């Protein structure tokens, strides 16, 4: 029953999550009926042996492994996949011969297409399924030059591994240590008990902030490979006020601070400049994964109206602690 529970947690149907009009509800119902007929006709024409679940997903077991590890809510799942349309066009393939496994957290909001997230709940490690996913459980009304709006998707999914949070942290910490070792930096490196790594770029001798401080900082945010990631509400001034009373919320600039950012600031003194390396569990964790990956950025920002962030990403904050207030 966990796949049913996950489905309701996700709240993909608009009238459970929003106050929808009758017109919007009827449009969704019509789209669901259209998609179901498309899938059913395709399966019948191609003589495919499938089952249909309570959510409208059709699935075919391609490879069974009854003794494999089962998947539970909140697990970090690694998969290979091939995603195509009903007319046979392959949109993206991440397979063993051309890619490392792709990962997501099996939880509410953890993955789009939602149908894959629900579907892996039926699977064990080592199994391969083919899912026929109606549009409202695929990429919804999102479309681009490659994919039509309200597209039904076919996803061949092979579950290859489950990672614990500790295993994910160890992988990230190894990457952080390699980054430090290969940087050639002669600056002071501090390893904190909470998992942060700080490179001191300029010593400070002013006040130390507390959890109740209002701080003025210069701030940049990037990934471990050096790619910058735009901060929300970035006004281009390079200076932000952060109230350290707030630990986590949707917007980490102006009134809110992510956990890793807050802990990094608390390790500094006024006048100090530092680079703080933050493992994902103290940054944005698994975030929302999107397959096909090539649609991730646009789908997150244009369709979901989220920040464009990579799941399980190590974040580097470059912080200039300008002033500490109380």
C-alpha positions in Angstrom: 0.0 0.0 0.0 3.0 2.3 0.3 2.7 3.4 -3.4 -0.8 4.5 -2.7 0.3 6.5 0.3 3.1 8.1 -1.7 0.7 9.1 -4.4 -1.6 10.9 -2.0 1.4 12.6 -0.2 2.6 14.0 -3.5 -0.8 15.5 -4.1 -0.4 15.6 -7.8 -4.1 16.0 -8.5 -4.8 19.7 -8.5 -8.1 19.7 -6.5 -6.4 18.1 -3.5 -3.7 20.7 -3.4 -5.3 23.8 -4.7 -8.8 25.4 -4.8 -9.7 24.4 -8.4 -12.7 25.4 -10.4 -15.1 22.8 -11.8 -13.8 23.7 -15.3 -10.2 22.9 -14.2 -11.4 19.6 -12.6 -13.3 18.6 -15.7 -10.2 19.4 -17.9 -8.1 17.2 -15.8 -10.7 14.4 -15.9 -10.8 14.7 -19.7 -7.1 14.6 -20.0 -6.9 11.5 -17.8 -9.5 9.8 -19.9 -7.7 10.7 -23.1 -4.4 9.4 -21.8 -5.9 6.2 -20.5 -7.4 5.4 -23.8 -4.1 6.2 -25.6 -2.2 3.9 -23.3 -4.8 1.1 -23.4 -5.0 1.2 -27.2 -1.2 1.1 -27.5 -1.0 -1.8 -25.2 -3.7 -3.7 -27.0 -2.2 -3.0 -30.5 1.2 -4.2 -29.4 -0.1 -7.2 -27.4 1.8 -6.1 -24.2 1.0 -7.9 -21.0 0.6 -5.2 -18.3 -1.2 -4.5 -15.0 -2.8 -1.2 -14.1 -2.6 0.3 -10.7 -5.0 2.5 -8.7 -3.3 5.7 -10.0 -3.7 5.0 -13.7 -0.2 3.7 -14.3 0.2 0.6 -16.5 3.3 -1.5 -15.9 5.1 -4.5 -17.3 7.6 -6.6 -15.3 10.6 -7.0 -17.6 12.9 -8.6 -15.1 12.0 -10.0 -11.7 14.2 -10.4 -8.6 12.0 -11.5 -5.7 15.0 -11.7 -3.3 16.2 -8.2 -4.0 16.1 -5.4 -1.4 12.7 -3.7 -1.2 12.3 0.1 -1.5 10.9 2.1 1.3 9.8 5.7 1.6 12.7 8.1 2.1 15.2 5.7 0.5 17.8 7.1 -1.9 17.2 5.0 -5.0 19.7 4.6 -7.9 18.3 3.7 -11.3 19.0 3.3 -15.0 16.2 4.5 -17.3 15.0 5.0 -20.8 12.2 7.5 -21.4 10.3 7.6 -24.6 7.0 8.7 -26.1 4.2 6.5 -27.3 5.3 7.1 -30.9 8.7 5.5 -30.1 10.9 8.6 -29.8 13.5 8.1 -27.1 13.8 11.4 -25.1 16.6 10.3 -22.9 18.4 7.1 -22.0 20.7 6.7 -18.9 21.8 3.1 -19.2 24.7 1.0 -17.8 26.6 1.3 -21.0 26.6 5.1 -21.2 26.0 6.5 -17.7 26.3 6.2 -14.0 23.1 5.4 -12.2 20.8 8.4 -11.5 19.5 8.9 -8.0 16.5 10.4 -6.3 14.8 10.2 -2.9 11.7 8.0 -2.9 9.5 10.6 -1.1 6.8 13.1 -1.7 8.0 15.6 -4.3 11.3 13.6 -4.8 11.0 13.0 -8.5 9.2 14.0 -11.7 7.8 12.0 -13.5 5.7 11.2 -10.4 4.7 7.9 -12.1 8.3 6.7 -11.8 8.5 7.7 -8.2 5.3 5.7 -7.5 6.3 2.8 -9.7 9.6 2.1 -8.0 7.5 1.4 -4.9 6.5 -1.9 -6.6 10.1 -2.9 -7.3 13.1 -4.6 -5.7 16.7 -3.9 -6.3 17.7 -5.8 -9.5 14.3 -5.6 -11.1 13.4 -3.9 -14.3 9.9 -2.6 -15.1 8.3 -0.7 -18.0 5.8 2.0 -17.0 3.2 3.6 -19.2 2.6 6.9 -17.5 -0.4 9.3 -18.1 0.6 12.9 -18.5 -0.7 14.1 -15.1 1.8 11.7 -13.5 4.5 12.4 -16.1 5.6 15.9 -16.8 2.1 17.3 -16.5 1.4 20.2 -18.9 5.1 21.0 -19.4 6.2 21.0 -23.0 9.1 22.2 -25.2 10.4 21.8 -28.8 11.1 18.1 -28.1 8.2 17.1 -25.9 4.5 18.0 -26.6 2.4 19.3 -23.7 0.5 16.6 -21.8 2.6 13.8 -23.2 2.1 10.2 -22.1 5.6 8.7 -21.3 7.0 5.2 -21.4 9.7 4.7 -18.9 11.9 1.5 -18.7 13.4 1.6 -15.2 16.0 -0.7 -13.6 16.6 -0.3 -9.9 20.3 -1.0 -9.3 21.0 0.2 -5.7 19.6 1.8 -2.5 21.8 4.2 -0.6 21.5 5.1 3.1 21.8 8.7 4.1 25.1 7.8 5.8 26.5 6.2 2.6 25.5 9.3 0.6 27.2 11.6 3.1 30.4 9.5 3.0 30.4 9.8 -0.8 30.1 13.6 -0.6 32.6 13.9 2.1 35.2 12.0 0.0 34.5 14.4 -2.8 35.0 17.4 -0.4 38.3 16.0 0.8 39.5 15.4 -2.8 38.5 18.9 -3.7 40.6 20.3 -0.8 43.6 18.1 -1.5 43.6 19.0 -5.2 43.0 22.7 -4.8 46.6 23.4 -3.8 45.4 26.0 -1.3 47.8 27.2 1.4 44.9 28.7 3.5 43.8 27.4 6.9 41.3 24.5 6.5 39.0 23.7 9.4 36.9 20.5 9.7 33.8 21.0 11.8 32.0 18.3 13.8 28.7 19.1 11.9 30.3 18.0 8.6 31.2 21.5 7.2 34.6 22.2 5.9 35.9 25.8 6.0 38.7 27.4 4.1 39.7 30.7 5.8 40.5 33.2 3.1 40.9 36.3 5.4 41.0 36.3 9.1 38.5 38.4 11.1 38.9 39.9 14.5 35.5 41.4 15.1 32.4 40.1 16.9 31.3 36.5 16.6 27.6 36.1 15.6 25.1 34.1 17.6 22.0 32.3 16.6 20.0 35.5 17.3 22.2 37.8 15.2 21.3 39.8 12.1 24.3 39.7 9.9 25.4 41.6 6.8 27.3 39.4 4.4 28.7 39.3 1.0 27.6 36.0 -0.5 28.2 33.8 -3.5 27.0 30.2 -4.0 28.4 27.6 -6.3 28.8 23.9 -6.8 31.9 21.8 -6.2 32.9 22.1 -9.9 32.9 25.9 -9.7 29.6 26.4 -11.5 27.8 29.4 -9.9 24.1 28.9 -8.9 22.0 32.1 -8.8 20.8 33.1 -5.3 17.1 33.8 -4.9 16.2 37.5 -4.8 19.7 38.3 -6.0 19.7 42.1 -6.5 23.2 42.2 -7.8 24.5 44.2 -4.9 26.5 41.3 -3.5 25.4 42.1 0.0 22.6 40.4 2.0 21.0 40.7 5.4 20.3 37.3 7.1 18.5 36.9 10.3 20.1 33.8 12.0 16.9 33.3 14.0 15.6 31.5 10.9 17.3 28.2 10.0 15.5 26.8 7.0 12.8 28.1 4.7 12.1 28.5 1.0 14.2 31.6 0.5 17.6 31.7 2.1 18.3 35.3 1.2 17.1 38.4 3.1 15.1 36.8 5.9 16.1 33.1 5.9 19.2 31.0 6.0 19.7 27.4 5.1 21.2 25.2 7.8 24.6 24.9 6.2 24.8 28.6 5.5 23.8 29.5 9.1 26.4 27.0 10.6 29.1 28.5 8.3 28.3 32.0 9.4 28.3 31.0 13.1 31.9 29.6 12.6 33.2 33.1 11.5 34.1 36.5 13.0 33.3 39.9 11.8 35.7 40.9 9.0 36.4 37.2 8.1 36.2 35.9 4.6 35.8 32.1 4.1 34.7 29.4 1.8 32.3 27.0 3.4 31.9 23.5 1.8 28.5 22.1 2.7 27.3 18.5 2.2 23.9 18.2 0.7 22.1 17.2 3.9 23.0 20.6 5.3 22.2 22.4 2.0 19.3 21.3 -0.2 19.4 17.5 0.4 17.9 15.5 -2.4 15.9 18.4 -3.7 13.4 17.6 -6.5 14.9 15.3 -9.2 13.7 15.5 -12.8 14.0 12.9 -15.5 14.8 13.5 -18.4 17.7 15.3 -16.8 18.0 17.6 -19.8 14.6 19.1 -18.9 15.5 19.5 -15.2 16.4 23.2 -15.2 13.6 24.5 -17.3 11.0 22.2 -15.7 12.0 23.3 -12.2 12.1 27.0 -12.9 9.4 27.5 -15.6 6.9 24.8 -14.6 7.3 24.3 -10.9 8.6 27.8 -10.1 11.4 26.3 -8.0 15.1 27.3 -7.7 17.3 25.7 -10.3 19.3 23.3 -8.0 20.9 19.9 -8.5 19.8 17.1 -6.2 22.4 15.8 -3.7 24.7 18.7 -4.6 27.6 19.8 -2.4 27.3 23.6 -2.1 30.2 26.0 -1.7 29.3 29.4 0.0 31.9 32.2 -0.3 31.1 34.4 2.6 32.4 37.9 3.6 31.1 38.6 7.1 30.8 42.3 6.9 28.9 43.2 10.1 27.3 41.5 13.0 24.2 43.0 14.7 21.9 41.8 17.5 
